Amino acid sequence: MASFAVSGARLGVVRPGGGAARSGGERRSGVDLPPVLFRRKDSFSRTVLSCAGAPGKVLVPGGGNDDLLSSAEPAVDNPVQSEQLEVPDEAELVVEESLAVEVEEKTEPSQVIEGVSETETDVLAVASKAPLMEEKPRVVPPPGDGQRIYQIDPMLEGFRNHLDYRYSEYKRMRAAIDQHEGGLDAFSRGYEKLGFTRSAEGITYREWAPGAHSAALVGDFNNWNPNADTMTRNEYGTWEIFLPNNADGSPAIPHGSRVKIRMDTPSGVKDSIPAWIKFSVQAPGEIPYNGIYYDPPEEEKYVFKHPQPKRPKSLRIYESHVGMSSPEPKINTYANFRDEVLPRIKRLGYNAVQIMAIQEHSYYASFGYHVTNFFAPSSRFGTPEDLKSLIDKAHELGLLVLMDIVHSHASNNTLDGLNGFDGTDMHYFHGGPRGHHWMWDSRLFNYGSWEVLRFLLSNARWWLEEYKFDGFRFDGVTSMMYTHHGLQVAFTGNYGEYFGFATDVDAVVYLMLVNDLIHGLYPEAVAIGEDVSGMPTFCIPVQDGGVGFDYRLHMAAPDKWIELLKQSDEYWKMGDIVHTLTNRRWLEKCVTYAESHDQALVGDKTIAFWLMDKDMYDFMALDRPSTPRIDRGIALHKMIRLVTMGLGGEGYLNFMGNEFGHPEWIDFPRGPQSLPNGSVIPGNNYSYDKCRRRFDLGDADYLRYHGMQEFDQAMQHLEEKYEFMTSDHQYVSRKHEEDKVIIFERGNLVFVFNFHWSNSYFDYRVGCFKPGKYKIVLDSDDGLFGGFSRLDHEAEYFTADWPHDNRPCSFSVYAPSRTAVVYALAEDE
């Protein structure tokens, strides 16, 4: 067998897989629970008796989906979301012995359970002994009454019907999961029974594919013979096969070999990568990926050495992409990122690294957002063990590692991903137009499907458990929460825009469940949601009636800066800037940012490029004269970032390289693209030249980029010392339109911004709350930061009992033009 190496792992060469067309289907509304009937009226009409690892129960995955449900299930006609699923009083409990068997809670692991093979019992026993992420109790708290949101925000009273219905749906799903799956803990460990699981006797492979007519496991281990290892299907659409060990005790499927599932489907015969695959690889020179059976010997498995850091009081996040993190025009590796980039992030003063494009994605230029294999780390950058080593190194440095997780949509790739997996249009996704995102050209999950919930909840758990990620940034949450996906909709703040028929309650309930899971089982983990709509209750705990995120991204801030940068700063309104940055919901924390990866993509501009444009190519060397555009750009670049961090939220985010004003844009290697209308979008000849980060520019002390990087580093360390972002004290005392001055207090610091392009102010009166002696602790005009050194850092500023701007005392300062200065009481230095 031909093979090739990926960062030390010997892997087989991929073979082309079959494709599949998509077929239409009707969506059945309401939450889609697995098909088991219960006796009581008003009980859940479809449940599954599967509780992996729960005492006294053995579960077999099952569950219905849309029109592929068991014929024993009663029809549900539920076009209105508020209607409840009901089971007729005369319905009898229908459960096959082979599907679920009640056993005594004290059953010994070696005991054979009726209806379940010894091998399956061993699999579950081994799974229950899997090492835990942390030695601490794992308890998901029960639902609360969901009523505190009305105390926090009385305006929600007018939408009580919707919000109470939303919470009742959440409680209904929690009750179903608790009753029939043993709770979220067990339900979220689907990877212990679906996909490939290993026991002392052999390998079990299970796959939920209710649309398939037949299925077989194929791969290098059986010479891709579809007749060698055919699978059996239970009545709920789960296919299964057990492969006993070889005579010498070795596993039937060698580690690193290629595998796929071959199915006869309504769309024809196709080979698919298993949905729960833990690793997949694209062979050199070939297009399709192949699933890899990944089960390295114990001596090759990475062993974590360092504890996970505690969640910091304030988050300072360095957003990054492993592949483009090298100064060289190439795809970087997990190992190089570990050795070269992580120490840089630590030195710059950030306390968290957020990594994009971790989940495997066939299309590199999707920035990792068109996921094909949800449980597999991207093989472009190395092996799963390499990723674990990276995360462990970050923990050694005291850095949290957040994963940019994509549960909002999936790639429409039918060769490598979930699209059309079982030959139907509505397997993991909504059928018909509702299952397609017309702008992203991707598939949309059906969050009302029981098995989709199992898949996504288990996926979140997998990354926290197996790789020790410290939390997530959930991508595209606005698209999830509304059936219009936030497209061609302007959110004005009217509460009716958030709580109405356009809200996808199933999706919101999923977000509540996943936040329950994260915070219950991993109390130190962080959950950040990317929501542009500003939905109220988004960052309120689930028990209080909220969606449960810790932070929302303050997406209005970068939009405002782009809007302002399209005009001269002479026209900037100080009140407009302050309002945008401070317009946040009470008790709902925000991660603010001036720009992220979105603004760095080809077709857009970074803040530095908006400010300095082509002058960046010729006038950034210190040994040649600057230009007015460069001087203006460097000054405003620093001020924009500091005022955003100072006023915008309780956390801060920066995309790698933007701290020093990385020139140009990000352009992934790509060829020409033909559009349906016949036009062609030119490619870049598959060049990596603009798909990298020139860290050498920020490090070069002979370039002006270095001063910008030094300022960002000083800004991060200032927040680390004073923790001003999470201080309860914030007061804006001045936003003067004529002077172009903004003054505010945050914590024990006083921030003074003079945005005027030419006016510098002597003896400018600054109001403050605390009396005493103040000193400069950060000055954007410092020569170290590429400024003009117009301020004396040894000067002392004494307050007087002179009320000013509604503050009890004040002191006078010199405020140079286009300069930001931070003052602290000398006793706090």
Long-range contacts (C-beta under 8 A, 24 or more apart in sequence): 1-220, 4-283, 4-284, 6-281, 6-379, 6-382, 6-383, 7-333, 7-334, 7-335, 7-382, 7-383, 7-386, 8-383, 9-256, 9-296, 9-383, 10-256, 11-256, 11-257, 11-258, 11-281, 11-292, 12-220, 12-256, 12-257, 12-258, 12-290, 12-292, 13-258, 13-283, 13-286, 14-258, 14-281, 14-282, 14-283, 14-286, 14-288, 14-289, 14-290, 15-224, 15-258, 15-288, 15-290, 16-286, 16-287, 16-288, 17-260, 17-270, 17-271, 17-272, 17-273, 17-288, 17-290, 17-415, 17-416, 18-268, 18-269, 18-270, 18-271, 18-415, 19-270, 19-414, 19-415, 20-265, 20-267, 20-268, 20-270, 20-414, 20-420, 20-423, 21-267, 21-268, 21-414, 21-420, 22-267, 22-414, 22-419, 22-420, 22-424, 22-425, 23-266, 23-267, 23-423, 23-424, 23-425, 24-425, 24-431, 24-432, 25-66, 25-67, 25-424, 25-425, 25-426, 25-431, 25-432, 26-66, 26-67, 26-431, 26-432, 27-66, 27-426, 27-430, 27-431, 27-432, 27-434, 27-435, 27-446, 28-66, 28-67, 28-76, 28-78, 29-78, 29-79, 29-80, 29-81, 29-448, 30-76, 30-78, 30-81, 30-83, 30-85, 30-448, 31-85, 31-169, 31-172, 31-173, 31-448, 31-450, 31-506, 31-509, 32-63, 32-64, 32-65, 32-66, 32-446, 32-448, 32-449, 32-450, 33-63, 33-64, 33-85, 33-176, 33-450, 34-62, 34-63, 34-64, 34-236, 34-450, 34-451, 35-62, 35-63, 35-64, 35-69, 35-70, 35-72, 35-73, 35-236, 36-93, 36-94, 36-95, 36-180, 37-72, 37-73, 37-74, 37-87, 37-91, 37-92, 37-93, 37-94, 38-87, 38-91, 38-93, 39-87, 39-89, 39-91, 39-92, 39-93, 40-87, 41-86, 41-87, 41-88, 41-89, 42-84, 42-86, 42-87, 43-87, 44-85, 44-172, 44-175, 44-176, 44-179, 44-180, 45-73, 45-74, 45-76, 45-85, 45-86, 45-87, 46-73, 46-85, 46-450, 47-176, 47-179, 47-180, 47-450, 48-180, 48-181, 48-236, 48-450, 49-95, 49-99, 49-100, 49-180, 50-100, 50-180, 50-181, 50-193, 51-180, 51-181, 51-182, 51-183, 51-186, 51-187, 52-124, 52-127, 52-182, 52-186, 52-189, 52-190, 52-192, 52-193, 53-124, 53-127, 53-128, 53-182, 53-185, 53-186, 53-189, 53-192, 54-181, 54-182, 54-183, 54-186, 55-105, 56-102, 56-103, 56-104, 56-105, 56-107, 57-100, 57-101, 57-102, 57-103, 57-182, 58-100, 58-101, 58-103, 58-113, 58-116, 58-120, 58-121, 58-124, 59-100, 59-181, 59-193, 60-98, 60-99, 60-100, 60-193, 60-234, 60-238, 61-190, 61-193, 61-194, 61-206, 61-208, 61-236, 61-238, 61-451, 61-454, 62-99, 62-208, 62-234, 62-235, 62-236, 62-237, 62-238, 63-208, 63-236, 63-237, 63-449, 63-450, 63-451, 63-454, 64-210, 64-236, 64-237, 64-450, 65-210, 65-237, 65-426, 65-427, 65-446, 65-449, 65-451, 65-452, 66-426, 66-431, 66-446, 66-449, 67-426, 68-210, 68-211, 68-237, 68-424, 70-235, 70-236, 81-165, 81-505, 82-165, 96-235, 98-234, 99-234, 99-235, 99-236, 117-242, 118-201, 119-199, 119-201, 119-202, 119-204, 119-242, 119-244, 120-204, 120-242, 122-199, 122-200, 122-201, 123-192, 123-193, 123-197, 123-198, 123-199, 123-204, 124-192, 124-193, 126-197, 126-198, 126-199, 126-200, 127-189, 127-192, 127-193, 127-197, 130-192, 132-465, 133-308, 133-464, 133-465, 133-468, 133-522, 134-308, 134-522, 136-523, 138-185, 138-520, 138-521, 139-520, 139-521, 140-183, 140-184, 140-185, 140-516, 140-517, 140-520, 140-521, 141-516, 141-520, 141-543, 142-174, 143-167, 143-170, 143-171, 143-174, 143-542, 143-543, 144-542, 144-543, 144-544, 144-545, 145-545, 146-170, 146-171, 146-543, 146-544, 146-545, 147-544, 147-545, 148-540, 148-543, 148-544, 148-545, 149-536, 149-537, 149-540, 149-544, 149-545, 149-546, 150-545, 152-540, 152-544, 152-586, 152-587, 153-536, 153-537, 153-585, 153-586, 155-495, 155-536, 156-495, 156-536, 156-537, 158-495, 159-495, 159-496, 159-498, 159-499, 162-499, 162-500, 162-503, 163-499, 163-537, 163-545, 165-505, 166-503, 166-505, 166-508, 166-509, 167-545, 169-505, 169-506, 169-509, 170-509, 170-512, 170-513, 170-542, 173-453, 173-509, 173-513, 174-513, 174-516, 177-513, 184-457, 184-513, 184-516, 184-517, 184-520, 184-521, 185-521, 187-453, 187-454, 187-457, 187-458, 188-454, 188-457, 188-458, 188-460, 188-461, 188-517, 188-521, 189-458, 189-461, 190-276, 190-454, 190-455, 190-457, 190-458, 191-276, 191-375, 191-458, 191-461, 191-462, 194-238, 194-275, 194-276, 194-454, 194-458, 195-274, 195-275, 195-276, 195-277, 195-278, 195-375, 196-253, 196-259, 196-274, 196-276, 196-277, 196-278, 196-293, 196-295, 198-251, 198-295, 201-244, 201-245, 202-242, 202-243, 202-244, 202-245, 202-251, 202-252, 203-242, 203-243, 203-251, 203-252, 203-253, 204-240, 204-241, 204-242, 204-243, 205-231, 205-240, 205-241, 205-243, 205-261, 205-274, 206-238, 206-239, 206-240, 207-231, 207-238, 207-239, 207-240, 207-261, 207-274, 207-275, 207-276, 208-237, 208-238, 208-239, 208-275, 208-451, 209-237, 209-238, 209-239, 209-261, 209-263, 209-421, 209-422, 209-427, 210-236, 210-237, 210-238, 210-422, 210-427, 211-237, 211-265, 211-266, 211-422, 211-423, 211-424, 211-427, 212-237, 212-239, 212-263, 212-264, 212-265, 212-422, 212-423, 213-263, 213-264, 213-265, 213-266, 214-263, 214-264, 215-239, 215-261, 215-262, 215-263, 215-264, 216-261, 216-262, 216-263, 217-241, 217-243, 217-259, 217-260, 217-261, 217-262, 218-259, 218-260, 218-261, 218-262, 218-271, 219-253, 219-257, 219-258, 219-259, 219-260, 219-291, 219-293, 220-254, 220-257, 220-258, 220-259, 221-252, 221-253, 221-254, 221-257, 221-259, 221-293, 226-262, 231-261, 237-422, 251-295, 253-293, 253-295, 254-293, 255-293, 255-294, 255-295, 255-296, 255-297, 256-292, 256-293, 256-294, 256-296, 257-292, 257-293, 258-290, 258-291, 258-292, 258-293, 259-290, 259-291, 259-292, 259-293, 260-290, 260-291, 263-422, 263-423, 265-420, 265-422, 265-423, 265-424, 266-423, 266-424, 267-420, 267-423, 267-424, 268-423, 270-414, 270-420, 270-423, 272-421, 273-372, 273-373, 273-416, 273-417, 275-374, 275-418, 275-421, 275-428, 275-455, 276-375, 276-455, 277-373, 277-375, 277-376, 278-375, 278-376, 278-384, 279-376, 279-377, 279-379, 279-383, 279-384, 280-360, 280-372, 280-373, 280-376, 280-379, 280-416, 281-379, 282-362, 282-379, 287-415, 288-415, 288-416, 289-360, 289-362, 289-372, 289-373, 289-415, 289-416, 291-373, 292-379, 294-384, 296-385, 300-385, 301-385, 302-385, 302-388, 302-389, 302-392, 304-388, 304-391, 304-392, 304-395, 304-468, 305-392, 305-396, 306-392, 306-393, 306-395, 306-396, 307-395, 308-395, 308-400, 308-468, 308-470, 308-524, 309-351, 309-395, 309-398, 309-399, 309-400, 309-470, 310-524, 311-400, 311-470, 311-524, 311-525, 311-526, 312-351, 312-352, 312-400, 313-723, 313-726, 314-351, 314-650, 314-651, 314-652, 314-719, 314-723, 314-725, 314-726, 315-351, 315-352, 315-400, 315-526, 315-551, 315-591, 315-650, 315-651, 315-652, 316-349, 316-350, 316-351, 316-352, 316-651, 316-652, 316-716, 316-719, 316-720, 317-350, 317-352, 317-353, 317-354, 317-402, 317-591, 317-651, 317-652, 317-653, 317-654, 318-345, 318-348, 318-350, 318-352, 318-353, 318-354, 318-653, 318-654, 318-656, 319-354, 319-356, 319-404, 319-596, 319-597, 319-653, 319-654, 319-655, 319-656, 320-345, 320-353, 320-354, 320-355, 320-356, 320-655, 320-656, 321-355, 321-356, 321-357, 321-367, 321-368, 321-597, 321-656, 322-355, 322-357, 322-378, 322-381, 322-390, 323-357, 323-364, 323-378, 323-380, 323-381, 323-691, 324-666, 324-691, 324-692, 324-693, 325-656, 325-692, 325-693, 326-692, 326-693, 327-692, 327-693, 327-694, 327-695, 327-696, 328-692, 329-687, 329-688, 329-689, 329-691, 329-692, 330-688, 330-692, 331-364, 331-380, 331-381, 331-688, 332-381, 332-692, 333-381, 333-382, 333-386, 334-381, 334-382, 334-383, 334-386, 334-387, 334-389, 334-390, 335-382, 335-386, 335-389, 335-390, 337-381, 337-390, 338-386, 338-389, 338-390, 338-393, 338-394, 339-393, 341-656, 341-695, 342-390, 342-393, 342-394, 342-397, 342-399, 343-397, 344-695, 345-397, 345-399, 346-397, 346-398, 346-399, 347-713, 348-659, 348-709, 348-712, 348-713, 348-716, 349-713, 349-715, 349-716, 349-717, 349-719, 349-720, 350-399, 350-654, 350-716, 351-398, 351-399, 351-400, 351-720, 352-399, 352-400, 352-401, 352-402, 352-470, 352-526, 353-394, 353-399, 353-400, 353-401, 353-402, 354-402, 354-403, 354-404, 354-473, 354-653, 355-401, 355-402, 355-403, 355-404, 356-404, 356-597, 357-404, 358-387, 358-403, 358-404, 358-405, 358-463, 359-405, 359-406, 361-411, 362-411, 362-413, 362-415, 362-416, 362-417, 363-411, 363-413, 364-668, 364-669, 365-668, 365-669, 365-670, 366-411, 367-597, 367-601, 367-668, 368-404, 368-406, 369-406, 369-409, 369-440, 369-475, 369-476, 370-409, 370-410, 370-411, 370-412, 370-413, 370-440, 370-442, 371-406, 371-410, 371-411, 371-417, 372-410, 372-411, 372-413, 372-416, 372-417, 372-418, 373-416, 373-417, 374-410, 374-418, 374-455, 374-459, 375-459, 375-462, 377-467, 384-467, 387-467, 388-467, 388-468, 391-467, 391-468, 391-469, 392-468, 395-468, 400-470, 400-471, 400-526, 401-468, 401-469, 401-470, 402-469, 402-470, 402-471, 402-472, 402-473, 402-526, 402-528, 403-463, 403-469, 403-471, 403-472, 403-473, 404-472, 404-473, 404-475, 405-459, 405-460, 405-463, 405-472, 405-473, 405-474, 405-475, 406-475, 406-476, 407-445, 407-456, 407-459, 407-460, 407-474, 407-475, 407-480, 407-510, 407-514, 408-444, 408-445, 408-474, 408-475, 408-476, 408-477, 408-479, 408-480, 409-437, 409-440, 409-442, 409-443, 409-444, 409-445, 409-476, 409-479, 410-442, 410-443, 410-445, 411-442, 411-443, 412-436, 412-441, 412-442, 412-443, 418-443, 419-443, 428-452, 428-455, 434-483, 437-479, 437-485, 438-487, 439-485, 439-487, 440-479, 444-479, 444-485, 446-506, 447-480, 447-504, 447-506, 447-507, 447-509, 447-510, 448-506, 453-510, 453-513, 456-510, 456-514, 457-513, 457-514, 457-517, 460-514, 460-517, 460-518, 461-517, 461-521, 464-518, 464-521, 464-522, 464-525, 469-525, 470-524, 470-525, 470-526, 471-518, 471-522, 471-525, 471-526, 471-527, 471-528, 471-550, 472-518, 472-525, 472-526, 472-527, 472-528, 473-528, 473-529, 473-530, 473-553, 474-511, 474-527, 474-528, 474-529, 474-530, 474-549, 475-530, 476-530, 477-511, 477-529, 477-530, 477-531, 478-530, 478-531, 478-532, 478-533, 480-504, 480-507, 480-508, 480-510, 480-511, 481-507, 481-508, 481-511, 481-531, 481-533, 481-535, 482-533, 486-532, 486-533, 491-532, 491-533, 491-534, 493-534, 495-536, 497-533, 498-533, 498-534, 498-535, 498-536, 508-547, 511-547, 511-548, 511-549, 512-542, 512-547, 512-548, 515-542, 515-547, 515-548, 515-549, 516-542, 516-548, 519-548, 526-550, 526-551, 527-551, 528-552, 528-553, 528-591, 528-651, 529-553, 530-555, 531-555, 532-556, 534-585, 536-585, 536-588, 537-588, 538-585, 538-588, 539-585, 539-587, 539-588, 539-589, 539-590, 540-587, 540-588, 550-589, 551-589, 551-590, 551-591, 551-649, 551-650, 551-651, 552-588, 552-589, 552-590, 552-591, 553-590, 553-591, 553-593, 553-653, 554-581, 554-584, 554-590, 554-591, 554-592, 554-593, 554-648, 554-649, 556-580, 556-583, 557-581, 557-592, 557-593, 557-594, 557-644, 557-648, 558-593, 558-594, 558-595, 558-596, 558-598, 558-599, 561-594, 561-595, 561-607, 561-640, 561-644, 562-599, 562-610, 565-607, 565-610, 565-611, 566-610, 569-632, 569-636, 569-755, 569-757, 570-757, 572-740, 572-755, 573-737, 574-735, 574-736, 574-737, 574-740, 574-741, 574-742, 574-755, 575-735, 575-737, 577-643, 577-735, 577-742, 578-647, 578-732, 578-735, 578-742, 578-744, 581-643, 581-644, 581-647, 581-648, 582-647, 582-648, 582-730, 582-732, 584-649, 589-649, 589-650, 589-651, 590-648, 590-649, 590-650, 590-651, 591-649, 591-650, 591-651, 591-652, 591-653, 592-644, 592-645, 592-648, 592-649, 592-651, 592-652, 592-653, 593-644, 593-648, 593-652, 593-653, 593-654, 593-655, 594-640, 594-641, 594-644, 594-654, 595-655, 595-658, 596-653, 596-655, 597-655, 597-666, 599-655, 600-655, 600-657, 600-658, 600-662, 600-665, 600-666, 601-665, 601-666, 601-667, 602-665, 602-666, 602-667, 602-690, 603-665, 604-665, 605-665, 606-658, 606-661, 606-662, 606-665, 607-637, 607-640, 607-658, 607-661, 608-633, 608-637, 608-658, 608-661, 608-662, 608-663, 608-708, 609-663, 609-664, 609-665, 611-636, 611-637, 612-661, 616-661, 616-663, 617-663, 620-697, 620-703, 620-704, 620-705, 621-702, 621-703, 621-704, 622-702, 622-703, 622-704, 623-702, 626-704, 630-704, 632-757, 632-818, 633-661, 634-661, 634-704, 634-707, 634-708, 634-786, 634-787, 635-780, 635-781, 635-787, 635-818, 635-819, 636-755, 636-818, 637-661, 637-708, 638-708, 638-711, 638-780, 638-785, 638-820, 639-753, 639-755, 639-780, 639-818, 639-819, 639-820, 641-711, 641-712, 641-715, 642-715, 642-751, 642-753, 642-778, 642-780, 642-820, 642-822, 643-742, 643-751, 643-753, 643-820, 645-715, 645-719, 645-725, 646-724, 646-744, 646-746, 646-751, 647-730, 647-732, 647-744, 647-746, 649-725, 650-725, 650-726, 651-725, 652-719, 652-725, 654-712, 656-693, 657-693, 657-694, 657-695, 657-698, 659-698, 659-708, 659-709, 659-712, 659-713, 660-697, 660-698, 660-705, 660-706, 660-708, 660-709, 660-712, 661-705, 661-708, 662-693, 662-694, 662-697, 662-698, 663-694, 663-697, 664-690, 665-690, 666-690, 666-691, 667-691, 704-786, 706-786, 707-784, 707-785, 707-786, 707-787, 708-785, 708-786, 710-784, 710-785, 711-780, 711-782, 711-784, 711-785, 711-786, 714-778, 714-785, 715-778, 718-777, 718-778, 718-822, 722-747, 722-748, 722-749, 722-777, 722-824, 722-828, 723-747, 724-748, 724-749, 729-769, 731-769, 731-807, 733-766, 733-767, 733-768, 733-804, 733-805, 733-806, 733-807, 734-767, 734-805, 741-815, 743-767, 743-805, 745-769, 748-824, 748-825, 748-828, 749-777, 749-822, 749-823, 749-824, 750-774, 750-822, 750-823, 750-824, 751-820, 751-821, 751-822, 751-823, 752-813, 752-815, 752-820, 752-821, 752-822, 752-823, 753-819, 753-820, 754-815, 754-816, 754-817, 754-818, 754-819, 754-820, 755-818, 756-817, 756-818, 757-817, 757-818, 758-817, 759-817, 760-790, 760-814, 760-815, 760-816, 760-817, 761-814, 761-815, 762-814, 763-812, 763-813, 763-814, 764-812, 764-813, 764-814, 764-815, 765-802, 765-804, 765-805, 765-810, 765-811, 765-812, 766-804, 766-810, 766-811, 766-812, 766-813, 766-823, 767-803, 767-804, 767-805, 767-806, 767-807, 767-809, 767-810, 768-799, 768-807, 768-809, 768-810, 768-811, 769-807, 769-808, 769-809, 770-799, 770-809, 770-825, 771-799, 771-801, 771-808, 771-809, 772-798, 772-799, 772-825, 772-826, 772-827, 773-797, 773-798, 773-799, 773-825, 773-826, 773-827, 774-798, 774-799, 774-811, 774-823, 774-824, 774-825, 774-826, 775-823, 775-824, 775-826, 775-829, 776-821, 776-822, 776-823, 777-822, 777-823, 777-824, 777-829, 778-820, 778-821, 778-822, 779-819, 779-820, 779-821, 779-822, 780-819, 780-820, 780-821, 781-816, 781-819, 781-821, 787-819, 788-816, 790-814, 790-816, 790-819, 791-816, 791-819, 791-821, 796-826, 797-823
